[in-house]
Amino acid sequence: MINVVPLSENKRVLITNKILYSRIMSDTSLTPMETCSIPIYLVASHYLIYDHKTVIQLRLQYRICGSFIGTLPQAPQQNIFLGLPLELMQEEVAWLVDQGHAYIVNDKLRHQLYIENSTPEDVLSFKEKRMAEAMRQNIEYEQQNAQKRNLVNFLKNITPLKSSFDLQENNAIDYDLPRNIIIPTKSAKSLYTMPIELSPKVHVDPSKYSVWKYFHDKGYYITPGLKFGSHYLAYPGDPLRYHSHFLVNVMEWEEEFPIVNIVGGGRLGTNVKKAWAIGANNPDTNTIHVFTIEWTGFG
C-alpha cells in the first residue's frame, strides 16, 4: 500500500542551533562579516569558498552547508574527511546572490586583471610584505620551540612519583617539528574588493531552484542527494546533528513518469527511514506542489 499525502504547510521545522549560532557570531572576529557581502569564487565552473569564517556564517546564519572538496594537510592520502575549499551548489549560490548576501568573483578574470594592472612598485611591495610575514612566522616558530625546550628542561628536574615513570617515553612534547610557514598571497585580499555589479550571473535550472527554495524557506537544510538517488536531501536541522527527513526529487509540471518509479521511490525512502518527496512548479500560478510517498507494506 502506498500513501501519497501533500507536504503539510504547518510542518515547520525548529532550528535548534540558534544558541550555538549566537555564541559563534558573538566572536568579534566574525562581526565584520555581517555587514558585507560574501565573495564566492567561480573557478572552472565550480563555486568555492576558501575562508573558514565564511563557512561558519553560511551554515549557521543562512543554512547553507555546501560540500568540502579539499584534502586535509595532515592527512592528504585519504578522502573520507575533507576540508577547505567548500563547494556550493548552483541553487545555493543563486539564492545567496538573489538575497544580496553574496556576489560571485570570476577567479581567472580577476587574476588576469590584477596582473595586467600591477606596476613594478606593486610587485616590490608584495615581495616585501611576503618576506616580512615569513620572518614574523619564523620568529613565532622559534619562540614556541624555545618555550617547549624550557618546559622539557623543567620536567627533567622533577622527581617522578613512580619509579616506572620514564620522561622520554611519556613526554608528549615534541619541539623538533618541521617548519611549516604559511605565506598568504595578496590576491585573496584584493578579490574581496570586487564591485558587486561585476558579479557574473548564476545559470541554474528554474525548476530545481524553485523546489530547493521551497524547502529552504521552510527552514530545512538542503544537501545534494546523489548518495540516495535523489536531487536533494532535506534535514530538519544541521546535518551534523540530524538525519534527513526527505529524499527530494524535482519534476517538471507536466512530466510523465511510470508508476514503478513511485513504488521504487516509496520503498527506497521507507528502507532508509525517510520520505520520498516529489515536487514541481506550476508555471501558470507559480506555486510549488510537493507530495511525499511512503511505502507502508501489505496486511
C-alpha positions as CSV (number, residue, x, y, z in Angstrom):
1,M,0.0,0.0,0.0
2,I,1.3,3.5,-0.9
3,N,0.3,6.6,0.9
4,V,0.6,9.9,-1.0
5,V,0.0,13.0,1.1
6,P,0.7,16.6,0.4
7,L,3.5,18.1,2.5
8,S,1.8,19.8,5.4
9,E,2.1,23.6,5.5
10,N,2.2,23.6,9.3
11,K,5.0,21.1,9.4
12,R,7.6,23.7,10.1
13,V,11.0,22.7,11.4
14,L,12.6,24.0,14.5
15,I,16.1,25.4,14.1
16,T,17.7,24.2,17.3
17,N,21.2,25.7,16.8
18,K,20.3,29.3,17.3
19,I,22.1,29.3,20.7
20,L,25.2,27.9,19.0
21,Y,24.9,30.5,16.3
22,S,24.6,33.3,18.7
23,R,27.7,32.1,20.6
24,I,29.8,31.9,17.5
25,M,28.6,35.1,15.9
26,S,29.3,37.0,19.1
27,D,33.0,36.5,18.3
28,T,34.4,39.8,17.3
29,S,36.4,38.2,14.5
30,L,33.1,37.3,12.8
31,T,31.2,40.5,13.4
32,P,32.5,42.5,10.4
33,M,31.3,39.7,8.0
34,E,27.7,40.5,8.9
35,T,27.9,43.9,7.2
36,C,29.4,42.9,3.9
37,S,28.6,40.6,1.0
38,I,30.3,37.2,0.8
39,P,32.7,36.6,-2.1
40,I,32.1,33.3,-3.9
41,Y,34.9,32.3,-6.2
42,L,34.0,30.9,-9.6
43,V,36.8,28.5,-10.6
44,A,36.3,26.3,-13.7
45,S,32.5,26.3,-13.3
46,H,32.7,25.5,-9.6
47,Y,31.6,27.9,-6.9
48,L,34.1,27.8,-4.0
49,I,34.5,29.3,-0.5
50,Y,38.0,29.4,1.0
51,D,37.5,31.2,4.3
52,H,36.6,29.1,7.3
53,K,34.7,32.0,9.0
54,T,32.6,32.4,5.9
55,V,31.8,28.6,6.0
56,I,30.6,29.1,9.6
57,Q,28.5,32.1,8.7
58,L,26.9,30.3,5.7
59,R,26.0,27.3,7.8
60,L,24.6,29.0,10.9
61,Q,23.2,32.2,9.5
62,Y,21.8,31.1,6.1
63,R,21.6,27.3,6.5
64,I,23.9,26.8,3.5
65,C,26.1,23.7,4.0
66,G,27.9,23.1,0.8
67,S,30.4,20.2,0.3
68,F,34.1,20.1,1.3
69,I,36.3,19.1,-1.5
70,G,39.8,19.8,-0.2
71,T,42.3,17.4,1.4
72,L,43.5,17.8,4.9
73,P,47.1,19.0,5.1
74,Q,47.9,16.4,7.8
75,A,46.1,13.5,6.1
76,P,46.4,14.1,2.3
77,Q,46.3,10.3,1.4
78,Q,42.6,9.8,2.3
79,N,39.3,11.2,1.1
80,I,36.9,10.3,3.9
81,F,37.4,13.5,5.9
82,L,37.8,16.6,3.6
83,G,38.5,20.2,4.2
84,L,38.5,23.6,2.5
85,P,37.6,24.8,0.0
86,L,33.9,24.4,0.3
87,E,31.9,23.9,-3.0
88,L,28.4,25.3,-3.2
89,M,25.5,24.1,-5.4
90,Q,24.2,26.3,-8.1
91,E,20.9,26.7,-6.2
92,E,22.8,27.8,-3.0
93,V,24.8,30.4,-5.0
94,A,21.7,31.7,-6.8
95,W,19.8,32.1,-3.5
96,L,22.7,33.9,-1.8
97,V,23.1,36.3,-4.8
98,D,19.3,36.9,-5.1
99,Q,19.1,37.8,-1.4
100,G,22.1,40.1,-1.6
101,H,24.2,38.0,0.8
102,A,27.0,37.2,-1.7
103,Y,28.5,38.1,-5.0
104,I,30.5,36.0,-7.5
105,V,34.1,36.5,-8.3
106,N,35.5,35.2,-11.6
107,D,38.8,34.0,-10.2
108,K,40.5,33.7,-13.6
109,L,39.4,37.1,-14.8
110,R,40.3,38.9,-11.5
111,H,43.8,37.4,-11.5
112,Q,44.3,38.5,-15.1
113,L,43.2,42.0,-14.4
114,Y,45.4,42.1,-11.3
115,I,48.4,41.0,-13.2
116,E,47.8,43.4,-16.1
117,N,47.2,46.4,-13.8
118,S,50.2,45.7,-11.5
119,T,53.1,48.1,-11.5
120,P,56.7,47.3,-10.6
121,E,56.1,49.1,-7.3
122,D,53.2,46.8,-6.6
123,V,55.3,43.7,-7.2
124,L,58.1,45.1,-5.0
125,S,55.6,45.9,-2.2
126,F,54.1,42.4,-2.5
127,K,57.6,40.8,-2.1
128,E,58.4,42.9,0.9
129,K,55.2,42.1,2.6
130,R,55.6,38.4,1.9
131,M,59.2,38.4,3.3
132,A,58.1,40.3,6.4
133,E,55.3,37.8,7.0
134,A,57.7,34.9,6.6
135,M,60.1,36.5,9.1
136,R,57.3,37.1,11.6
137,Q,56.1,33.5,11.4
138,N,59.7,32.3,11.7
139,I,60.2,34.3,14.9
140,E,57.0,32.9,16.3
141,Y,58.2,29.4,15.5
142,E,61.5,29.9,17.2
143,Q,59.8,31.4,20.3
144,Q,57.4,28.4,20.5
145,N,60.3,25.9,20.3
146,A,62.2,27.8,23.0
147,Q,59.2,27.6,25.3
148,K,58.9,23.9,24.7
149,R,62.6,23.3,25.3
150,N,62.4,25.2,28.6
151,L,59.4,23.2,29.7
152,V,61.2,19.9,28.9
153,N,64.2,21.0,30.9
154,F,62.0,21.9,33.8
155,L,60.3,18.5,33.7
156,K,63.6,16.7,33.7
157,N,64.4,18.3,37.1
158,I,61.2,17.0,38.7
159,T,61.4,13.7,40.6
160,P,58.8,11.2,39.3
161,L,56.3,9.9,41.8
162,K,56.7,6.3,40.4
163,S,59.9,4.6,39.6
164,S,58.5,3.3,36.4
165,F,57.9,6.8,35.2
166,D,60.0,7.4,32.1
167,L,60.2,11.0,30.9
168,Q,61.4,10.1,27.4
169,E,58.5,7.6,26.9
170,N,55.7,9.7,28.5
171,N,56.8,13.1,27.2
172,A,54.2,14.2,24.6
173,I,56.1,17.4,23.8
174,D,58.0,17.4,20.6
175,Y,59.8,20.5,19.7
176,D,61.7,19.2,16.7
177,L,58.7,19.6,14.4
178,P,59.4,20.5,10.7
179,R,58.8,24.2,9.9
180,N,55.6,25.0,8.1
181,I,55.5,28.7,7.3
182,I,52.3,29.8,5.6
183,I,52.8,32.8,3.3
184,P,49.4,34.4,2.4
185,T,49.1,35.7,-1.1
186,K,47.9,39.2,-1.8
187,S,45.3,38.2,-4.4
188,A,42.9,36.8,-1.8
189,K,42.5,40.1,-0.1
190,S,42.2,42.1,-3.3
191,L,39.4,39.9,-4.6
192,Y,37.2,40.9,-1.7
193,T,37.0,44.5,-3.1
194,M,35.4,43.4,-6.3
195,P,32.4,45.6,-7.2
196,I,29.2,43.7,-6.9
197,E,27.9,44.9,-10.2
198,L,30.7,43.0,-12.0
199,S,29.4,39.7,-10.5
200,P,28.6,37.2,-13.2
201,K,25.1,35.6,-13.3
202,V,24.3,32.2,-12.0
203,H,22.9,29.7,-14.5
204,V,20.6,27.4,-12.6
205,D,17.7,25.2,-13.5
206,P,14.5,27.1,-12.7
207,S,12.5,24.0,-11.7
208,K,15.2,22.7,-9.3
209,Y,15.8,26.2,-7.9
210,S,12.1,26.7,-7.2
211,V,11.8,23.4,-5.3
212,W,15.1,23.9,-3.5
213,K,13.9,27.4,-2.4
214,Y,10.6,26.0,-1.3
215,F,12.2,23.6,1.2
216,H,14.9,26.2,2.3
217,D,12.2,28.8,3.0
218,K,10.6,26.3,5.3
219,G,13.7,26.1,7.4
220,Y,15.3,22.9,6.1
221,Y,19.0,22.4,5.4
222,I,19.4,21.1,1.9
223,T,22.3,19.0,0.7
224,P,23.0,17.0,-2.5
225,G,21.1,13.7,-2.6
226,L,23.2,11.7,-5.0
227,K,24.0,9.0,-2.4
228,F,20.3,8.2,-2.2
229,G,19.5,8.6,-5.9
230,S,17.6,11.9,-5.4
231,H,18.2,15.6,-6.2
232,Y,18.4,16.8,-2.6
233,L,18.2,15.7,1.0
234,A,16.2,17.8,3.3
235,Y,17.2,18.0,7.0
236,P,15.2,19.5,9.9
237,G,18.4,20.9,11.4
238,D,22.1,20.9,10.9
239,P,23.1,17.7,9.0
240,L,25.8,17.1,11.6
241,R,23.1,16.7,14.3
242,Y,20.1,15.3,12.4
243,H,19.1,12.7,9.9
244,S,17.4,13.8,6.7
245,H,13.6,13.6,6.6
246,F,13.0,13.8,2.8
247,L,14.6,12.5,-0.4
248,V,13.6,15.4,-2.7
249,N,13.1,14.8,-6.4
250,V,12.3,17.6,-8.8
251,M,9.8,17.0,-11.7
252,E,8.5,19.2,-14.5
253,W,4.9,20.2,-14.1
254,E,3.6,18.0,-17.0
255,E,6.3,15.4,-16.9
256,E,5.1,11.8,-17.2
257,F,6.8,9.0,-15.3
258,P,5.9,5.3,-14.8
259,I,4.1,4.2,-11.6
260,V,7.0,1.9,-10.9
261,N,9.1,5.0,-10.1
262,I,6.7,5.9,-7.3
263,V,6.8,2.3,-5.9
264,G,10.6,2.2,-6.1
265,G,10.9,5.7,-4.5
266,G,8.5,4.9,-1.7
267,R,10.2,1.6,-0.9
268,L,13.6,3.3,-1.0
269,G,12.5,6.1,1.3
270,T,11.0,3.7,3.8
271,N,14.1,1.4,3.9
272,V,16.3,4.3,4.7
273,K,13.8,5.8,7.2
274,K,13.0,8.8,5.1
275,A,10.0,10.1,3.0
276,W,10.4,10.1,-0.8
277,A,9.2,13.5,-2.0
278,I,8.4,14.8,-5.5
279,G,7.9,18.5,-6.2
280,A,7.2,20.6,-9.2
281,N,6.5,24.2,-10.0
282,N,3.1,25.2,-11.6
283,P,4.1,27.7,-14.3
284,D,0.6,29.1,-14.6
285,T,0.3,30.0,-10.9
286,N,4.0,30.0,-10.0
287,T,3.3,27.8,-7.0
288,I,5.2,24.8,-5.7
289,H,3.4,21.5,-5.2
290,V,5.1,18.7,-3.1
291,F,3.9,15.2,-2.4
292,T,5.5,12.7,-0.1
293,I,5.3,8.9,-0.8
294,E,5.7,6.3,1.9
295,W,5.7,2.5,1.4
296,T,3.6,1.0,4.2
297,G,3.6,-2.6,3.1
298,F,0.6,-5.0,2.9
299,G,-1.6,-6.6,5.5
